[in-house]
Amino acid sequence: MNLKTKGLLAYLAIAFLPAWLYWAMVWRTGISATNPAFQAAVLPGAFAPALASFIVRKWVTKEGFTDAGLQLNFKNNWGYYLFAWLLPLAVTAVIIALAILFNLSQPDFTLQQFFTTLNLPDGNPKTSNNILFFLIPTLLIQAIVVATPIVWGEEFGWRSYLQIRLLAEHPLMAAIATGVIWGVWHYPLIFMGYERYENQFLGLLIFTGFTILLSIILGWLRLKTGSVWAASVGHGATNAIGGSLTLMLFSGSKNWLWVGYNGILAWLPLGIVCVWIILREWGTGTRD
């Protein structure tokens, strides 16, 4: 077994086993995925990929952190960061339009349905159709200040180690393979109800398609900027902006398999971006 293969196997073992074992313990507590505390409860497991990357780089392969992409490289790559930050707004807009067009679900722009599901002790706040004008700037800030540092725990593993090692000379195949592995890593959370799919087994397939598309986009950001932080911004914005907005707008929808940011409708805008990346950047099938 060569050193690269040894490193990849060690990385996968450390990324999967501690996270899955920890999430199993959370599941045993009986806390519901709809409980606001659930997200905080499962959060430590999200740092297993970063732990795996650190251990492998430091002690298994001893290759160090030279190619880890820890520098921001912002000055010459700010456009990529801006794209990563704002893409979920565009994707969400397409999801809304398609959901209305195909009568899959009607978004609630007042967010009353969402607040109803929270069962707030002081009752539901009075809202209006203008609430999104105040909410979106808040989510944009949250994506950078809160979500990006948190999801770095995943990106330091998936994009900073695995995706640049696995089939490294073929970025598209590396993205697809990493996307599948990344999707499978989330499977315990899906069975625990975290991704809100009505049919969990269909959800496994849909979520894996979603992570493949995201791996193409986030992997491209990682390669173009040379920084894991660009991918972290894209991942953080996906969760804090795209995930939050679709959850609030379509709360209570019976078609989450379609209208969630991790649902089928998101495949169209994300897929268009992926096709552009593949044709423009990876047409030869080799590293950028």
C-alpha positions as CSV (number, residue, x, y, z in Angstrom):
1,M,0.0,0.0,0.0
2,N,1.5,3.3,-1.0
3,L,1.5,6.4,1.2
4,K,-1.3,8.2,-0.7
5,T,-3.6,5.2,-0.4
6,K,-2.8,4.9,3.2
7,G,-3.6,8.5,3.8
8,L,-6.9,8.3,2.0
9,L,-8.0,5.2,3.9
10,A,-7.0,6.8,7.2
11,Y,-8.8,10.0,6.3
12,L,-12.0,8.2,5.5
13,A,-11.9,6.1,8.7
14,I,-11.4,9.2,10.9
15,A,-13.9,11.3,9.0
16,F,-16.7,8.7,9.2
17,L,-16.3,6.7,12.4
18,P,-16.2,9.5,15.1
19,A,-19.0,11.4,13.4
20,W,-21.3,8.4,12.9
21,L,-20.6,7.2,16.5
22,Y,-21.3,10.6,18.0
23,W,-24.5,11.0,15.9
24,A,-25.6,7.6,17.1
25,M,-25.3,8.8,20.7
26,V,-27.3,11.9,19.8
27,W,-30.0,9.7,18.3
28,R,-30.1,7.6,21.4
29,T,-31.0,10.7,23.5
30,G,-34.3,10.9,21.5
31,I,-33.9,14.5,20.6
32,S,-36.1,15.3,17.6
33,A,-34.6,16.7,14.4
34,T,-37.3,19.4,14.5
35,N,-36.1,20.5,17.9
36,P,-34.0,23.7,17.5
37,A,-31.5,22.2,19.9
38,F,-30.9,19.3,17.5
39,Q,-28.6,21.2,15.2
40,A,-26.4,22.2,18.1
41,A,-26.4,18.7,19.4
42,V,-25.1,17.1,16.1
43,L,-22.7,20.0,15.3
44,P,-19.5,18.5,16.9
45,G,-19.7,15.6,14.4
46,A,-19.2,18.1,11.6
47,F,-15.6,18.7,12.7
48,A,-14.6,15.0,12.1
49,P,-13.4,15.7,8.5
50,A,-11.1,18.5,9.8
51,L,-9.8,16.3,12.5
52,A,-9.2,13.6,9.9
53,S,-7.3,16.0,7.6
54,F,-5.2,17.2,10.4
55,I,-4.3,13.8,11.8
56,V,-3.4,12.4,8.3
57,R,-1.4,15.4,7.2
58,K,0.5,15.6,10.6
59,W,1.1,12.0,11.5
60,V,0.0,9.5,8.8
61,T,1.5,10.8,5.6
62,K,3.5,13.6,7.3
63,E,3.1,15.8,4.2
64,G,2.2,18.9,6.2
65,F,-0.1,21.7,5.3
66,T,1.6,23.4,2.4
67,D,-1.2,22.6,-0.1
68,A,-4.0,22.9,2.5
69,G,-5.2,26.2,1.1
70,L,-5.3,27.9,4.5
71,Q,-4.5,31.4,3.0
72,L,-7.5,33.6,2.1
73,N,-6.0,34.7,-1.3
74,F,-8.8,37.3,-1.3
75,K,-7.2,40.2,-3.1
76,N,-7.0,38.6,-6.5
77,N,-10.0,36.3,-6.0
78,W,-12.7,38.4,-4.5
79,G,-15.0,37.7,-7.4
80,Y,-15.0,34.0,-6.6
81,Y,-15.8,34.8,-3.0
82,L,-18.6,37.1,-4.0
83,F,-20.0,34.4,-6.3
84,A,-19.8,31.7,-3.6
85,W,-21.6,34.1,-1.2
86,L,-24.5,35.1,-3.4
87,L,-25.1,32.0,-5.5
88,P,-27.6,30.6,-2.9
89,L,-29.8,33.7,-3.4
90,A,-30.1,33.0,-7.1
91,V,-30.7,29.3,-6.6
92,T,-33.4,30.0,-4.1
93,A,-35.1,32.4,-6.5
94,V,-35.2,29.7,-9.2
95,I,-36.6,27.2,-6.6
96,I,-39.4,29.6,-5.7
97,A,-40.2,30.3,-9.4
98,L,-40.3,26.6,-10.3
99,A,-42.3,25.6,-7.2
100,I,-45.0,28.2,-8.2
101,L,-44.8,27.3,-11.9
102,F,-45.4,23.6,-11.3
103,N,-47.7,24.1,-8.4
104,L,-45.5,22.1,-6.1
105,S,-45.8,24.4,-3.1
106,Q,-46.6,28.0,-2.5
107,P,-43.9,30.0,-0.6
108,D,-45.1,31.9,2.4
109,F,-43.4,35.3,2.1
110,T,-44.8,36.4,5.5
111,L,-43.1,33.4,7.2
112,Q,-46.2,33.0,9.4
113,Q,-46.3,29.2,8.8
114,F,-42.6,28.9,9.8
115,F,-43.1,30.8,13.0
116,T,-46.2,28.6,13.8
117,T,-44.0,25.5,13.6
118,L,-41.7,27.0,16.2
119,N,-44.4,27.1,18.9
120,L,-42.8,30.2,20.4
121,P,-43.9,30.8,24.1
122,D,-44.9,34.4,23.4
123,G,-46.9,33.5,20.3
124,N,-46.1,34.2,16.7
125,P,-44.7,37.6,15.9
126,K,-46.6,39.8,13.5
127,T,-44.9,39.8,10.1
128,S,-45.5,41.1,6.6
129,N,-44.5,40.6,3.0
130,N,-41.6,42.9,3.7
131,I,-39.9,40.7,6.2
132,L,-37.5,39.2,3.7
133,F,-36.0,42.7,3.0
134,F,-34.8,42.6,6.6
135,L,-34.1,38.9,6.9
136,I,-31.9,38.4,3.8
137,P,-29.2,40.9,4.9
138,T,-29.1,39.2,8.3
139,L,-28.6,35.8,6.6
140,L,-25.9,37.2,4.4
141,I,-24.0,38.4,7.4
142,Q,-24.7,35.1,9.3
143,A,-23.3,33.1,6.3
144,I,-19.9,34.8,6.7
145,V,-19.7,35.4,10.4
146,V,-21.2,32.2,11.8
147,A,-21.7,29.5,9.1
148,T,-18.4,29.8,7.3
149,P,-16.2,29.1,10.3
150,I,-18.4,26.2,11.3
151,V,-18.5,24.5,7.9
152,W,-14.7,25.0,7.6
153,G,-14.7,21.9,9.8
154,E,-16.0,20.0,6.8
155,E,-14.2,21.8,4.0
156,F,-10.8,21.5,5.6
157,G,-11.4,17.8,5.1
158,W,-13.4,17.4,1.9
159,R,-12.0,20.1,-0.2
160,S,-8.7,20.7,1.4
161,Y,-7.6,17.1,1.6
162,L,-9.9,14.5,0.0
163,Q,-11.0,16.2,-3.3
164,I,-7.4,17.2,-4.2
165,R,-6.0,13.8,-3.5
166,L,-8.8,11.6,-5.0
167,L,-8.3,11.3,-8.8
168,A,-6.3,14.5,-8.5
169,E,-5.6,14.9,-12.2
170,H,-9.3,14.6,-13.1
171,P,-11.1,17.3,-11.2
172,L,-14.6,16.3,-12.5
173,M,-14.2,12.7,-11.5
174,A,-12.7,13.8,-8.1
175,A,-15.7,16.0,-7.5
176,I,-18.2,13.3,-8.3
177,A,-16.4,10.7,-6.1
178,T,-16.0,13.2,-3.3
179,G,-19.7,14.2,-3.7
180,V,-20.8,10.6,-3.3
181,I,-18.6,10.1,-0.2
182,W,-19.7,13.4,1.3
183,G,-23.4,12.5,0.7
184,V,-23.0,9.0,2.3
185,W,-21.3,10.7,5.3
186,H,-24.6,12.6,5.9
187,Y,-26.8,9.5,5.7
188,P,-27.2,9.1,9.5
189,L,-28.5,12.6,9.7
190,I,-31.0,11.9,7.0
191,F,-32.3,8.9,8.8
192,M,-32.6,11.0,11.9
193,G,-34.8,13.4,10.0
194,Y,-32.4,16.3,9.8
195,E,-32.7,17.0,6.1
196,R,-36.5,16.9,6.3
197,Y,-37.2,14.5,3.4
198,E,-40.7,13.0,3.5
199,N,-39.2,9.7,2.1
200,Q,-35.9,9.1,3.6
201,F,-34.8,6.4,1.1
202,L,-35.5,8.7,-1.8
203,G,-33.8,11.4,0.2
204,L,-30.6,9.5,0.2
205,L,-30.5,9.6,-3.6
206,I,-31.6,13.2,-3.9
207,F,-29.1,14.4,-1.3
208,T,-26.3,12.5,-2.9
209,G,-27.1,14.2,-6.2
210,F,-27.1,17.5,-4.4
211,T,-23.7,16.9,-2.8
212,I,-22.2,15.9,-6.2
213,L,-23.3,19.2,-7.7
214,L,-22.0,21.1,-4.7
215,S,-18.7,19.2,-4.9
216,I,-18.2,20.4,-8.4
217,I,-18.9,24.0,-7.5
218,L,-17.0,24.0,-4.2
219,G,-14.1,22.0,-5.7
220,W,-13.8,24.5,-8.5
221,L,-13.8,27.4,-6.0
222,R,-11.0,25.6,-4.1
223,L,-8.9,25.1,-7.2
224,K,-9.5,28.6,-8.7
225,T,-8.6,30.5,-5.6
226,G,-6.1,28.1,-4.0
227,S,-8.0,28.6,-0.8
228,V,-10.3,26.4,1.3
229,W,-11.9,29.5,2.6
230,A,-13.6,30.2,-0.7
231,A,-15.2,26.7,-0.6
232,S,-16.1,27.4,3.1
233,V,-17.9,30.6,2.1
234,G,-19.9,28.7,-0.6
235,H,-20.8,25.9,1.9
236,G,-21.6,28.4,4.6
237,A,-23.9,30.4,2.3
238,T,-25.6,27.2,1.1
239,N,-26.6,26.4,4.7
240,A,-27.2,29.9,6.1
241,I,-28.9,31.5,3.1
242,G,-30.2,28.8,0.8
243,G,-31.1,26.2,3.4
244,S,-32.6,28.8,5.8
245,L,-34.6,30.6,3.2
246,T,-36.2,27.5,1.7
247,L,-37.0,26.2,5.1
248,M,-38.7,29.4,6.1
249,L,-40.5,30.0,2.9
250,F,-41.8,26.4,2.4
251,S,-42.2,25.4,6.0
252,G,-44.9,22.7,6.3
253,S,-44.6,21.8,2.6
254,K,-45.4,18.2,1.7
255,N,-43.0,18.4,-1.2
256,W,-39.7,19.0,0.5
257,L,-38.1,16.4,-1.8
258,W,-38.7,19.0,-4.5
259,V,-38.6,22.5,-2.9
260,G,-35.9,22.2,-0.3
261,Y,-32.5,23.7,-1.1
262,N,-31.3,20.1,-0.9
263,G,-34.2,19.0,-3.2
264,I,-34.7,18.2,-6.9
265,L,-35.6,21.8,-8.0
266,A,-32.2,23.0,-6.9
267,W,-30.6,20.6,-9.3
268,L,-31.5,22.8,-12.3
269,P,-29.7,26.1,-11.3
270,L,-26.9,24.2,-9.6
271,G,-26.6,21.9,-12.6
272,I,-26.4,24.9,-15.0
273,V,-23.5,26.3,-13.0
274,C,-21.8,22.8,-13.0
275,V,-22.2,22.5,-16.8
276,W,-20.6,25.9,-17.2
277,I,-17.7,24.9,-15.0
278,I,-17.2,21.5,-16.8
279,L,-17.4,23.0,-20.3
280,R,-15.3,26.1,-19.6
281,E,-12.8,25.0,-17.0
282,W,-12.6,21.2,-17.1
283,G,-13.3,20.4,-20.7
284,T,-10.0,18.5,-21.0
285,G,-10.7,16.5,-17.9
286,T,-7.4,17.6,-16.3
287,R,-6.6,19.8,-13.3
288,D,-7.3,23.6,-13.8
